[in-house]
Amino acid sequence: MGLSLAELECWAQSQGQPAFRGRQLHDWIYAKGARSLEAITVLPKAWREQLQRGEGQGASIGRLPLLHRSDARDGTTKLLLGTGDGLSLETVGIPSADRLTVCVSSQVGCSMACRFCATGKGGLQRSLAVHEIVDQVLSIREAMDRRPSHVVFMGMGEPLLNIDAVLAAIDCLCCDLGMAQRQMTVSTVGVPRTLPTLAERALERLGRAQFTLAVSLHAPDQRLRQELIPTASAYPLEALLEDCRHYVARTGRRVSFEYILLGGVNDQPRHAEALAKRLRGFQSHVNLIAYNPIEEEDFRRPAPAAIEAFRRTLLDRHVAVSVRASRGLDQDAACGQLRRRLEVSLDPASP
């Protein structure tokens, strides 16, 4: 998994097979969702057995086993998948009447240490490989028996610390699963000197950068942002916004700014006014998100009236804004919660 049609054809030929065997592999991996070579019955049995025994180069599909499934009352499905080296990662399927959005992880854990995020509490273990990212979309398709329409890189990890694998996964999802790049979003909290790199590598790898870039601000000023995102100390807000302007100019795509509303912390009218002033004249869109509580922090969800007042303040100041509906609140909704809860429950040293 993760290889293109042309790469699979070349690989089949390197194994002494005709090129059409690569086309068969491609169909069974991406269209049929095969989990093992043994399941691909159109391949010669002798070759399948040879590969499974590890003779020659050896091979496997690269699918990840399901460790746990959690279904919320609103239809949201969260999967915990296992990796070959004994780690685990989360992916989420978020359904609506006309779409199925898959929220994928790009790393196991995260080094950004945002205070309101469960994932960052455990630190970074490693970045994910292309097949581990693509498998999340296939696993949600399989679990929910529905074709995904949108993919958001907003799960565990910081995508811009795994740029090459993320772009390769986008390429695979578009070319091999038939998804549209415009229906994909890459979310970042901001890593110095990576946005210009993202723009150039996206144009080089994908030919055009049509996915949405979502930048997590969560505060209208540097002081508050550093309190919420400790790593922001190395990336001043003005420098981040300047890199965003460069990205817009290079790709022609507007930036979406994510803003998690924390009750009594960053959700007051003065914060909305400061944010509107900061983004004045920017080709952007603000996505407001009500905080999903985690056990390790005392932050609280904002009141509905505060959310509406914040939205109205931005709108009145001509800032494009929307409020993201909270999903899966009854089933470990926040990123990293399910993984951390199950790790504790499976730890023999835990009470």
HUCOR-V870175 format. One record per pair of residues at least 4 apart in sequence whose ideal C-beta (glycine too) atoms are under 8 Angstrom apart, sorted by the first residue. I is the first residue (numbers start at 1). J is the second residue. Records with the same first field share a line. If there is no record, write none. Layout:
BEGIN
I: J  J
END
This chain:
BEGIN
1: 29  30  61  62  63  130  131  134  135  138
2: 62  129  130  131  134  168  169  172
3: 7  8  11
4: 8  171  172  175  176
5: 9  22  23  26  175  176
6: 10
7: 11  22
8: 12  22  23  25  26  29
9: 13  19  20  22  23
10: 14  19  22
11: 15  22
12: 17  18  19  20  21  22  25
13: 17  18  19  22
14: 57
15: 47  51  56  57
17: 21  22  44  47
19: 23
20: 24
21: 25  43  47
22: 26
23: 27
24: 28  40  42  43
25: 29  40  43
26: 30  176
27: 31  32
28: 32  34  39  40  42
29: 33  34  61
30: 138  176  177
33: 138  141  142
34: 39  40  61  63
35: 39  61  63
36: 40  60  61  63
37: 43  48  51  52  59  60  61
38: 48  52
40: 48
43: 47  48
44: 48
45: 49
46: 50
47: 51
48: 52
49: 53
50: 55  56
51: 55  56  58  59
53: 58
54: 58
62: 131  132  135
63: 135  138  139
64: 81  82  83  89  132  135  136  139
65: 81  82
66: 79  80  81  82  139  143
67: 80  81  82  88  342
68: 79  80  338  342
69: 77  78  79  80  143
70: 77  78  79  80  328  331  332  338
71: 75  76  77  78  331
72: 76  77  78  327  328  329  330  331  333
73: 330
74: 327  328
75: 95
76: 92  93  94  95  327  328  331  333
77: 92  93  95  140  143  144
78: 90  91  92  93  328  331  332  338
79: 90  91  92  93  136  139  140  143
80: 88  89  90  338  339  342
81: 88  89  90  91  135  136  139
82: 86  87  88
83: 87  88  89  108  132
87: 108  125  126
88: 108  339  342  343
89: 105  108  128  132  136  155  156  339
90: 105  155  156  335  336  338  339
91: 102  103  104  105  136  137  139  140  155
92: 102  103  140  155  328
93: 100  101  102  103  140  143  144  148
94: 100  101  102  103  327  328
95: 99  100  101  144  146
96: 100  101
98: 149
99: 149  150
100: 140  144  146  147  148  149  150
101: 148  149  150  151  152
102: 136  137  140  148  150  151  152
103: 152  154  155  335
104: 133  136  137  151  152  153  154  155  169
105: 128  133  136  155  156  157
106: 127  128  133  153  155  156  157  158  159  161  162  165  166
107: 124  125  126  127  128  156  157  158  161  162
108: 124  125  126  127  128  156  157
109: 119  120  122  123  124  125  126  156  157  336
110: 114  117  119  120  123  124  156  157  158  336
111: 120  123  124  158  161  231
112: 117  120  158  189  229  231
113: 120  123  229  230  231
114: 120  189  216  218  228  229
115: 120  227  228  229  230  297  299
116: 218  228  260  262  291  294  297  299
117: 121  294  334  335  336
118: 294  296  334  335  336  337  340
119: 156  157  335  336  339
120: 336
121: 294  296  336  340
122: 336  340  343
124: 157
127: 157  161  162  165
128: 132  133  157  162  165
129: 133  165
130: 134  165  168  169  172
131: 135
132: 136
133: 137  165  166  169
134: 138  169  172  173  177
135: 139
136: 140  155
137: 141  148  151  173  177  179
138: 142  177
139: 143
140: 144  148
141: 145  146  147  148
148: 179
149: 179  183
150: 183  184  185
151: 170  173  179  183  184  185
152: 184  185  187  214
153: 159  166  184  185  186  187
154: 185  187  214  335
155: 335
156: 335  336  339
157: 161  162
158: 162  188  189  191
159: 163  166  186  187  188
160: 166  186  188  191  194  195  198
161: 191  194
162: 166
163: 167  194  197  198  201
164: 168  201
165: 169
166: 170  186
167: 171  201  202  205  206
168: 172  205
169: 173
170: 174  181  184  186  206  211
171: 175  205  206
172: 176  177
173: 177  179  184
174: 178  179  180  181  206
179: 183  184
180: 184
181: 206  208  210  211
182: 210  211  212
184: 211  212
185: 211  212  213  214  256
186: 198  211  212  213  214
187: 214  215  216  258
188: 194  195  213  214  215  216
189: 215  216  229  231  232
190: 215  216  229  232  235  240
191: 235
192: 234  235  239
193: 197  243
194: 198
195: 199  213  243  244  246  247
196: 200  243  246  247  250
197: 201
198: 202  209  213  247
199: 203  209  246  247  250  251
200: 204  250
201: 205
202: 206  208  209  211  251
203: 207  208  209  250  251
206: 210
208: 251
209: 250  251  253
210: 253
211: 253
212: 253  256
213: 244  247  251  253  255  256
214: 255  256  257  258  287
215: 240  244  255  256  257  258
216: 229  257  258  259  260
217: 225  237  257  258  259  275
218: 225  228  229  258  259  260  262  266
219: 224  225  227  228  229  237  266  271
220: 224  266  271  274  275  277  278
221: 225  237  274  278
222: 226  232  236  237  238
223: 227
224: 228  265  266  271
225: 229  232  237
226: 230  232  233
228: 232  262  265  266
231: 235
232: 237
235: 239  240
236: 240
237: 241  278
238: 242
239: 243
240: 244
241: 245  278  282
242: 246
243: 247
244: 248  255  282  284
245: 249  282
246: 250
247: 251  253  255
248: 252  253  254  255  283
254: 283  284  285
255: 282  283  284  285
256: 284  285  286  287
257: 279  284  285  286  287
258: 287  289
259: 266  275  286  287  288  289
260: 266  289  290  291
261: 266  267  288  289  290  291  302  306  307  310
262: 266  267  291  299  300  302
263: 267  291  299  300  301  302  303  306
264: 268  300  302
265: 299
266: 271
267: 271  302  306  307  310
268: 272  306
269: 273  309  310  313
270: 274
271: 275  310
272: 276  309  310  313  314
273: 277  313  317
274: 278
275: 279  286  314  319
276: 280  313  314  317  319
277: 317
279: 284  286  319
280: 317  319
284: 319  320
285: 320  321  322
286: 314  319  320  321  322
287: 321  322  323  324
288: 307  310  311  321  322  323  324
289: 323  324  326
290: 301  302  307  323  324  326
291: 299  300  301  302
292: 301  326  329  333  334  337
293: 297  299  300  301  334
294: 334  337
302: 306  307  310
303: 307
304: 308
305: 309
306: 310
307: 311  323
308: 312
309: 313
310: 314
311: 315  321  323
312: 316
313: 317
314: 319  321
315: 319  321
326: 333
327: 333
328: 332  333
329: 333
331: 338
332: 337  338  341
333: 337
336: 340
337: 341
338: 342
339: 343
340: 344
341: 345
342: 346
343: 347
344: 350
345: 350
END
